Every structure is written in structure tokens, then in C-alpha cells.
Amino acid sequence: MKTLFKIKSLVLTFLRLFYSLLSGGEKCIICGNLSYLLPLCPECRKLFTIEEVKRCKCCGKELISETELCMECRENPVIKNVDGTFPLFSYRLWNKELLFLWKIQGIRALSYFFAGLVFKALKQLQLEYLVPVPPRPGKIRKNGWDQIDELCKILKYHYGIKVLPLLERISSTQQKKLNRDERLSTIKSAYVFSNKALLNLPQKLCIIDDVCTTGATLETCAQIIKANTSVEKVYAMTLFAVD
């Protein structure tokens, strides 16, 4: 499986690079300079560094003036079972376009770029075990891939991160089409614990998803894991956070 995945990844990367060269390259979404393989030039890739910033201890969003909690988590907290939330970047400006190109346009070369960033963050936080937020039923069969599934496979086979498939999604409703209240009311029935055969689970692990909007998905997944296992600490990491 590991060898097959690496071969498949190499072929896809080569084809993407070949197409990029054949078409004369593409523009970097940040500076507009010529770039190949990724929609980011080498210089602009350096902007994506994992920095330590003051974050809300509940949802993980960057704080401006509050001491421990953001205003939203003070007044109406969603996250209660997650022991720490770590979004890597804000969902603003070119980050929105980058997620769209990866998730919707299917520029899968970005999976390796994001995987490298996640690996660095996991090392800083001393987290070794990942639980992916699973895709909607039938998504991989329909689209041929899922961004979080592929991200976790890269982290597993190329970086040695231990990936634990503990969850299953049973709802096919797309969360991005729902407003905040609808997300909060439907998300609790969207996921179930799916792998009781996995024994000797670690004391702490980390849920991984692409973007945190309300935090409802992360909270639901953490609640399910804690209710069905002996895991004591459940953290969450996302590439982006809507703030």
C-alpha cells in the first residue's frame, strides 16, 4: 500500500508538472509571478510559516485584545470537548483561493505542500496521532479523492505520522451550504465512532480538518472519541479558520 501510494503520487505530480510546463506555467495567486506545479511561487511559499500567536484557548482563533477567550467563545461557546484547537492560518485573502484550488479545482500537488506544514505544526506540538474528519458518503467514489484523506495518507506514508480512522460520516449534507444554526443542529448526527477494533489507543491525539468555521465538526468528533475510547486529550488542527 505504501509503495503503491508513493508511485501513484509520483505519477500525478509528474503529470501536473508536465502539464504546467506545457502550458507555459501559471501565475502565483499572491504576487502574480510565474510559477510551476503549484499556484504559489517559491518566494510566496515562504509566507506560510508556522508562527506562535496568541489564540483563544477554546476555538484557537487568533486573539486581538482578549486575554484567554475570544468574544464568541465567551458568549456562546461551541467547543467544549476539544482540549486545544490549532488552526494554522486565517481564512482570508489568497488563503480562500488556495483552499478552493485544492478542494474544488482538485490541484492535488497542494496536498504535499499542506502536508509539510501540518507535519511541522505537529512536531512543534509533540502530537504523533491523527484522526481525519471523514468525507461525506460516496465522495471519494464520485470525485476520486478527498483532500483530508489524501493529506493523511501523505503524512502517514511520507512523514511517519500515525493515522487512526476512528470516525465515519453517515450524513451526506454539505456543511458549507448551511448557516451557523443549521450546522450546530445537524452536525451531532453526522458522525459515528467506527473502529472499535483499534486497541491500545494513545492518551492524546489530534483531529485534522481543512477549515474551521463554527467548530461544530471538531467538537462533535472530539465528543464521540472521548465517549467511545479511553483517550484523555483530544486536540484539533485545521489548515484555516474563519475569523
Order of alpha helices (4+ residues) and beta strands (2+ residues): alpha-beta-beta-alpha-alpha-beta-alpha-alpha-beta-alpha-alpha-beta-beta-alpha-beta-beta-alpha-beta
